[in-house]
Amino acid sequence: MFRLVNPHENNIAALMYVNPEKNKAIVFNYLVNNRFNLTATERPVVLNELNPNKKYSVKEINLFPGITSTIDSYKIYSGNFLMKA
């Protein structure tokens, strides 16, 4: 488990779990401050501990009913890109 964003210093918390082979990971983002109209952090959440040479697809799950993700789940990204973008 890796803490990507510290909830004590930001309005969100982000945690990432990576399997030992570094070919699968899951990220959890939480809004920890209930301020009016607060929806995102000022900076993107940068992933950690992926294999920079492996290829990954990204899929957003647990969306509200009727909402579609803006992430193209068919696109493939390198671990290097995901850890720097």
N, C-alpha and C positions, 0 to 999 in steps of 0.2 A: 504494500500500500504506500502511496506517495501523496503527500499533501501538495496540491498545485496552487491553491489560493488559501491563505490563512484567514479564517472568519473573524479573528480578533483584530485584523487590520483592514478588512474589506467588508463590503456589503454582501458578498457571496462567499460560499465555501466550495472548494472543488477538490475531490479525491479521485485517485486513479489506482486501479488494481491491474497488475500485469502478470501473466502466467510465467513460469520459469523459462519456457522456450521463447518468450517474447514475441509470440505470434498472435496473441489475443490480449485485448485489454478492454476495460470498461471504465468510464468516467462518470462520476456523479457530481452534479452542480446543484447547489442549494442557495436560495435567497434567504439570507439570515436577518435582513433588516427590512421591516415592513413600511418603509417610507413611501409616501404617495408617488406614483408613477415610476418607481424604481424597478427596472427590468433587466439591467445588464451592468456588467463591470465596465470600467473605463478602458480596460485593455483586454485583449483576448486571453483565454486560458491556454497556456502553452503546455503541451503534453510532455511526459518525461519517461525515461527508461525503456523506450521502444528500441528495436534494432534498426539503426539508421539505413541498413541495406535491404530490409524487408519491405514488402508492399502491403498496404492496409486499405481496407474500405472503411468508410465511416457511415454509421447508421444511427439516426436519432430515434429513440424509442420513448415510450411513456408520454406521448403527446395528449393534449386535451382532445376529446371527441370532436371531430369535424375540422381539426387543424392538420395541415400537412407540413412536413419538414421542408426547410429551404435547402437542406443538404442533399446533394445528388449522391445517393447510396450506390450508384453504379460506377462512380469515379474512383480511381485507385491513386493512393498517395504513398510516397516513400516515408519511412520512419523518420528520415532526416528532415523532410519537409514538415511533418507534423510536429516535430520537436522544435522547429524554428519559426513556424508561421504563426 
